[in-house]
Amino acid sequence: MPGMLYLCATPIGNLGDMTPRVVETLRSADLIAAEDTRNSIKLLNHFEIKTSMTSYHEYNKVEKADFLIGQMQQGRNVALITDAGTPAVSDPGEVLVRKCQKAGIIVTSLPGPAACITALTLSGLSTRRFCFEGFLPSDKKEKAQILKELQEESRTIILYEAPHHLVRTLGELYDALGDRRITLCRELTKKFETILPITIKEALVFYEKEEPRGEYVLVVEGKTLLQKKEEEQAAWQSMTVEEHMAYYEEGGMDEKSAMKQVARDRGVPKREIYQYLLSK
């Protein structure tokens, strides 16, 4: 019988968040695949876990995945851990999961800490609908495309950022999204955990004086219906009434229907549009 792959969530800061099930699985597995064995050995030593480790990270994820699948096909159980949090979330573990599925190897996930969900619940922003972007790409063209897409995103947005890139990213978010509510979550579950509900503009001012320290999760307010309506009205107001009417009439509306829609767009009574056109 082939072995299995166990995705084991590990603490993002506080060792007390390690679940008994994960400890037991790491002890009983035949092999642990870790993002950074030098970092993970501290965790394993703390819980007196003696299982052998091998590295599995961004730079060997393809060839090492094939090796790990070979091990599981020989009947060995493999536990996958990342430096902190849940494997395969913004993590090379997704490649291994995909390859296991193609090879017919059973994969199971042992739930536990995830920085993105922890930050979302602490943000004070809407948790009903959200999207996770992880780290914005370093490629400028790709990043610009993602920021453009996020301009119309109505769900709460979750991003990761390192301290030395925080101010740059806040500036890019401000340029792309305008001044929205944002909660900056720093050093989650650790001694110096900080939750800062603020606006993007206020955050930029704050970090002009304060040097960013620690890893950050940024939780950003999605575009609200009010913001959309205000932007639409601003666009209509930039047109003359005649241009606005022509926009709808060229789209196939009759004059009466166009007049009614123009009045609705501009937030004025239909009578006002009619009297304006009559005076021309």
Sequence and secondary structure as in RCSB ss.txt:
>XXXX:A:sequence
MPGMLYLCATPIGNLGDMTPRVVETLRSADLIAAEDTRNSIKLLNHFEIKTSMTSYHEYNKVEKADFLIGQMQQG
RNVALITDAGTPAVSDPGEVLVRKCQKAGIIVTSLPGPAACITALTLSGLSTRRFCFEGFLPSDKKEKAQILKEL
QEESRTIILYEAPHHLVRTLGELYDALGDRRITLCRELTKKFETILPITIKEALVFYEKEEPRGEYVLVVEGKTL
LQKKEEEQAAWQSMTVEEHMAYYEEGGMDEKSAMKQVARDRGVPKREIYQYLLSK
>XXXX:A:secstr
    EEEE B SS GGG  HHHHHHHHH SEEEES HHHHHHHHHHTT    EEE  TTTHHHHHHHHHHHHHTT
  EEEE SSB TTSSSTHHHHHHHHHHHT  EEEE    HHHHHHHHS S  SSEEEEES  SSHHHHHHHHHHH
TT  SEEEEEE GGGHHHHHHHHHHHH S EEEEEESTTSTT EEEEEEHHHHHHHHHHS   S EEEEE    H
HHHHHHHHHHHHTS HHHHHHHHHTTT  HHHHHHHHHHHHTS HHHHHHHHHT 
